[in-house]
């Protein structure tokens, strides 16, 4: 099943959160 | 562990108190820095020199045309019902009085509505505005437009209660705007105390007469400069995270709070990053605006010059509301960008400055924010900010080195992380 736009955003946002957490 | 390293260096390490000490040296040396003044010119030269000495890259001055208005000798003397010297500060761009001054009876009003209702009584009088202080944004319109509204009804001058919630007989200056189709009349701010006293006298039916003398002069626009320095990005050097404060100030006090603190924590952000040997992926650009006080004049010209590259601007940040105890940032941007900022703010838990508020545009960054660029401004404890704003009291004495350390830490962590993330903030 392809990811919906919301799923894509959520996936990307989780990655961004991990990236930011890397600075802490 | 970069956020912690920045906080440690700024708050506990070798850079502790550095922005405060740099600011003290600067304002003690240069003094106040009104748009168009020699002092502002000296301030810009000073900053150009020290930013180079600090080892920052692409230090440059970008020329702009700025207003040049000078305060002259000024006084206001109450003649009736008794002799009393009224503390005043003329407002930026005000015309002068004749050398002998203007002597006239006073009409006290508490609002523009009341002035309009009493329009027939205002002709030939000095209008005194005793408007209550609601908040700065709401009440400042009396300073901006007081002379125009009084001029429309035939008044000969206007004296405006200072825009502050607290006073020790301290007048506050500021810029005001004439309208081309309305007679220009001299205008100044008076203290809360004198405005209230004249209102009490007036309510008792007492006739008040005042002589106002102001020697202000307006000169042709002059050349000034926005001061720029960078740490060039390692991966996306054409993309920019802009941090800023304004270098000009009023001609009273030292301009240490407005906006020396904001300018110097912005410089400190680049210094801290350089001291830690960091180089973010995109360029971190410091801009010290000129001529903010007359209405964001330097910033408007910077926007006109650089808006062609607007797609490369990641975020615009300005600190111009004090550098007292920081609480977090105000932010304007898309929901997605706000969600990312919310995460970044969590990096500031060690100094308890994690809040994210609305309305991140400031006077100098608003041009970009209106075009959809994310904008942020420092949010700090401004409970005493307007006590000192535009007064002789805006000096180093109101600044606190430990609070400036914390502000610098907030400013640096946020600007560095945004500049170093793989993606730009979503628009």
Interface residues (C-beta under 8 A of the other chain):
Chain A: X9 X13 X16 X17 X19 X20 X21 X23 X24
Chain B: X1 X2 X3 X4 X336 X339 X340 X343 X344 X346 X347 X413 X417 X420 X421 X422 X423
